[in-house]
Amino acid sequence: MIRFEQVGKRYPDGTTAVDGLSFEVSEGELVTLVGPSGCGKTTTVMMVNRLIEPTSGRILVGGEDVATVDPVRLRRRIGYVIQQVGLFPHRTVLDNTATVPSLVGWKRARARARAAELLDLVGLDPRTYGPRYPHQLSGGQRQRVGVARALAADPPVLLMDEPFGAVDPVVREQLQDEFLRMQAAVRKTVLMVTHDIEEAVRLGDRIAVYGQGRIEQFDTPAAVLGTPASPHVAGFVGADRGLKRLSVTPIEPGDLEQPPIARLDEPSGRAAGRLRADGARWAVVLDADGGLHGWVGIDMLGASARVGDLARRMDAWVPLGAPLKQAFGVMLQHDAGWVAVLEGARFVGVLTPAGLHEALRRSVDADALGVARGQVAFDSVADA
Ligand SMILES: Nc1ncnc2c1ncn2[C@@H]1O[C@H](COP(=O)(O)OP(=O)(O)OP(=O)(O)O)[C@@H](O)[C@H]1O
């Protein structure tokens, strides 16, 4: 969808901002550009909408060489979000959002209806915020309007330059989450500049890590964290790589342990006997459909009641496939030594701190070997 072919930019004073850039962003893919200040990230995105002209190579958008497209027409097909949002101060939020549709000749009513829809999409109620002026919004809200405005004419491509850079870390994380949800729905082809590796990892389908004026590694977040291509990349992604991997490694069935199970309607004495025989101190309690109800400890099980009368409800669960970080968060929040994992509504096992550690090692090892994670085979007890 966006293709760089040996693109370079040399300024008249002799500064080479970027050199020999070749990479591709597929349709619907979000690529983050990350690297130290002055390494050429902004130059890269501004060449796509011709705010900067390359001095060598070419850039294709949707198969078309952008150098051959009228810049004004080109920019209407490419959304652009920057850190200093640049809203028109004397226009309402709704009119700001409707700017591009109005420019490309939509009727006023249609442009405004579209703007209202977009404000809703970025989490701003158009009835409340539409009539306001930019100075009546918080920084985070202004940033959302910037995103809504960039999407208003439904461009297939979105360029974002530090879009969440101007807000505090908490709001920033909120905006990132909202943006991810939105991107899952609209699937734009996105090129996003950030200097923050955490943001690059959280948002990017793939990451381009820049050195001075060139890309040192272009790969998935897991691969960049797991096998940095150079000492520069390793230095940039930082010493806490293992921690960052928690965000990008999904919980897989093989990571789970199978604890003893008790059924809601089971006589409590029978469940207690089974636990004792297994040497277990607690069991996960499931309902008749295999859904999670809660847990019960062996010393809570009396002789006469049913398990369901004695069990405790439990909210500490995560879906299969969720990132390990989410499971870790739930464990901390509930002060629990394990977290239940569900596939749909069905209980499939528990993740413990030991399982979490193993999963992290598995993901690092898989990348180190250069094989897809699903292909890694483990020696099983049966083979020994
Ligand atoms: N008009 C210009 N003339 C000369 N050099 C320039 C010009 N514009 C940018 N540069 C240089 O090009 C290099 C790349 O700049 P660019 O803005 O792309 O970096 P960046 O990675 O986006 O940095 P930051 O994260 O600080 O925004 C820098 O060394 C910068 O000083």
The ligand as an SDF file (V2000), in Angstrom:
LIG
                    3D

 31 33  0  0  0  0  0  0  0  0999 V2000
   15.4110   21.9330    6.3650 N   0  0  0  0  0  0  0  0  0  0  0  0
   16.4300   21.2130    6.8360 C   0  0  0  0  0  0  0  0  0  0  0  0
   17.6940   21.5090    6.4990 N   0  0  0  0  0  0  0  0  0  0  0  0
   18.7380   20.7750    6.9460 C   0  0  0  0  0  0  0  0  0  0  0  0
   18.6050   19.7010    7.7330 N   0  0  0  0  0  0  0  0  0  0  0  0
   17.3580   19.3480    8.1140 C   0  0  0  0  0  0  0  0  0  0  0  0
   16.2090   20.0690    7.6920 C   0  0  0  0  0  0  0  0  0  0  0  0
   15.1040   19.4710    8.2260 N   0  0  0  0  0  0  0  0  0  0  0  0
   15.5580   18.4420    8.9520 C   0  0  0  0  0  0  0  0  0  0  0  0
   16.9090   18.3460    8.8840 N   0  0  0  0  0  0  0  0  0  0  0  0
   17.7700   17.3220    9.5360 C   0  0  0  0  0  0  0  0  0  0  0  0
   17.3850   16.0410    9.0700 O   0  0  0  0  0  0  0  0  0  0  0  0
   17.5490   15.0820   10.1120 C   0  0  0  0  0  0  0  0  0  0  0  0
   16.2640   14.2740   10.2920 C   0  0  0  0  0  0  0  0  0  0  0  0
   15.2360   15.1280   10.8040 O   0  0  0  0  0  0  0  0  0  0  0  0
   13.8160   14.5520   11.1970 P   0  0  0  0  0  0  0  0  0  0  0  0
   12.9900   15.7030   11.5950 O   0  0  0  0  0  0  0  0  0  0  0  0
   13.3220   13.6790   10.1420 O   0  0  0  0  0  0  0  0  0  0  0  0
   14.1780   13.6690   12.4870 O   0  0  0  0  0  0  0  0  0  0  0  0
   13.2260   12.9130   13.5110 P   0  0  0  0  0  0  0  0  0  0  0  0
   13.7390   11.5320   13.5870 O   0  0  0  0  0  0  0  0  0  0  0  0
   11.8180   13.1160   13.1570 O   0  0  0  0  0  0  0  0  0  0  0  0
   13.5630   13.6740   14.8590 O   0  0  0  0  0  0  0  0  0  0  0  0
   12.6520   14.0470   16.1350 P   0  0  0  0  0  0  0  0  0  0  0  0
   12.3380   12.7550   16.8220 O   0  0  0  0  0  0  0  0  0  0  0  0
   13.5670   14.9090   16.9510 O   0  0  0  0  0  0  0  0  0  0  0  0
   11.4660   14.7760   15.6050 O   0  0  0  0  0  0  0  0  0  0  0  0
   17.9700   15.8540   11.3400 C   0  0  0  0  0  0  0  0  0  0  0  0
   19.3550   15.7440   11.4950 O   0  0  0  0  0  0  0  0  0  0  0  0
   17.5780   17.2760   11.0170 C   0  0  0  0  0  0  0  0  0  0  0  0
   18.4400   18.2090   11.6690 O   0  0  0  0  0  0  0  0  0  0  0  0
  1  2  1  0
  2  3  1  0
  2  7  2  0
  3  4  2  0
  4  5  1  0
  5  6  2  0
  6  7  1  0
  6 10  1  0
  7  8  1  0
  8  9  2  0
  9 10  1  0
 10 11  1  0
 11 12  1  0
 11 30  1  0
 12 13  1  0
 13 14  1  0
 13 28  1  0
 14 15  1  0
 15 16  1  0
 16 17  2  0
 16 18  1  0
 16 19  1  0
 19 20  1  0
 20 21  2  0
 20 22  1  0
 20 23  1  0
 23 24  1  0
 24 25  2  0
 24 26  1  0
 24 27  1  0
 28 29  1  0
 28 30  1  0
 30 31  1  0
M  END
$$$$
